Amino acid sequence: MTSLIENFVKRVEFDSYEDFYDNFEFVVPEEFNFGFDVVDEYARIDPDKKALIWCDDNEEIIFTFEDMKKLSNQAVHFFKSQGIGPGDKVLLTLKNRYEFWICMVALHKLNAIAIPATHMLKTHDISYRLQKADIKMVVTIEEDTLLDNYDFCADDLEIDLKRAVVAGVKRPGWLDFDVEIAKMSEEYERPENCNKHDDTCLVYFSSGTSGEPKMIEHAHDYAIGHIITAKYWQCVIEDGIHHTAADSGWGKAVWGNLYGQWISGTSIFIYDYVRFNGLDLMQKLVDYKVTTFCAPPTILKFLIKEDLTQFDLSTIQHIATAGENLPSEVFNKFKELTGLEIKEGFGQTETTVSLATFKWLDSKPGSVGKPSPAYNLKLVDKDEDPVDIGYEGQIAFDISEGRSIGLFKSYYNMPDANAEAFHHGMYHCGDQAFCDEDGYYHFVGRNDDVIKSSGYRIGPYEVESALISHPSVLECAVTAYPDDTRVEIVKATIVLTKGYEPSDELTKEIQNHVKKTTAPYKYPRMVVYTDELPKSSSGKIQRKVIRERDLIDLGLLD
């Protein structure tokens, strides 16, 4: 058994959370490169170590680190043949195809810049990204009209976009990625002075739910920052198998299916499904004996509505979640089925995990845990002063002594966005939380998600947690709705579970349920039923879209 984690931290094991928080320290090589220092190093010391276990509904492929080294080297030569070099940006819309991992490692070795994105991009999304990022090449799957959209945008913008497609798709003007890399040499030596650890190697476009999407720049050392994500929150196991439910277009993919996991010595399991089905996923986790599992609450909410007793989940030793607050109903159901407490965490595309129920901590339903030692985390008020225990504040990271390992570098070429986020010696997340008397943090919501009603401040997540515990509620979104008397009232937009139909009686029952489950003043005075909720490309519920639709309907917004 081998792990490289000791190469990048001063100390690996800790006796308690306090020991971890006080004494954890990264070791960052000046010229750190994930491709050479992790993938190729594993290939040297343990070439048969499993890196990636990939399957779809028809086939299975297992990649060792020796395989990943050779394939990424071939991809390096292919990218170079297409004129891609240091600093060039390559857009990857690969869903859960194994070529994503090959491309990521290759682009890191080249010191080029990878830009993962959802395969659901439309023409205006593609045009925006091609122009904003000066993208030189795209590697993609074919999905619906995706190739047509790329061709249209490249022609419309009159740019020379290099194009490659995977999975054996044949199309004029497009290279077959797999065929092309097979022609290339499996040997590639690390160039002298290839890169510095703080060179940009990865960019994500934000989901754009509050203005135009921003380019979030990460350095090579971002990969090292995810050691905390994988080792101490997701609790991956040496030579175990980890799965995070996220396709490669989401920031959560590198959170859970690449950097920290490989550094910590676990292999990654990926299920490349055509259409997501929770029961199919659970069967795959059982079949492949996955040992650690991470999924957003949205997926876990769906799963508890199904019969999970049919699955032997005994191989799973740890479950983690992040993205939104976890309803107590979901927490309790999984504990009943597996004996495991789901460990919540919090972070952004801009960060690694920054708050979490780390391995030494007991879960506290409704809390995202305690601060990561990677960040000097503070809760501050509108005057930038620290707030007291029990009071809401904005989550901020003190960067007065420099950027923390794991924190993004900047919003590329967006001075206004950087000025809004970086000031007073801190990075401001834009998220509200409070800390309780036990030192656990409770996420309240984005600044603009908090509802102000009759003098109360109501976080959407606490109401949503109460709603989801009613058997009729499959998923929901809680937002503010304008009101002449109360300024705002709580509105619940609900997707019902199979077998339930909207009715006045059901609405009353749900409202009374919330009054009994949480503080009565938080109950939704307005309840609306819908077939689906608006979501970002990363699967997060877009409360802002619901609020804006309401304002338009009321004539308060054009």
Secondary structure, DSSP 8 states (H G I E B T S, - for coil): ----GGGTBS----SSHHHHHHH--B---TT--HIIIIIIHHHHH-TTSEEEEEE-SS-EEEEEHHHHHHHHHHHHHHHHHTT--TT-EEEEE-TT-THHHHHHHHHHHHT-EEEE--TT--HHHHHHHHHHHTEEEEEE---TTHHHHHHHHHHHHT---EEEE-TT---TT-EEHHHHHHTS-S-----TT---TTSEEEEEE---TTSS--EEEEETTHHHHHHIIIIIIS---TT-EEEE---TTSHHHHHHTTHHHHHTT-EEEEE--SS--HHHHHHHHHHTT--EEE--HHHHHHHHTS-GGGS--TT--EEEE-SS---HHHHHHHHHHHS---EEEE--TTSS--EE--TTS---TT--BEE-TTS-EEEE-TTS-B--TTS-EEEEEE-TT---TTS--EETT-HHHHHHHEETTEEEEEEEEEE-TTS-EEEEEETTT-EEETTEEE-HHHHHHHHHTSTTEEEEEEEEEEETTTEEEEEEEEEE-TT----HHHHHHHHHHHHHHS-GGGS-SEEEE-S---B-TTS-B-HHHHHHHHHHHTTS--
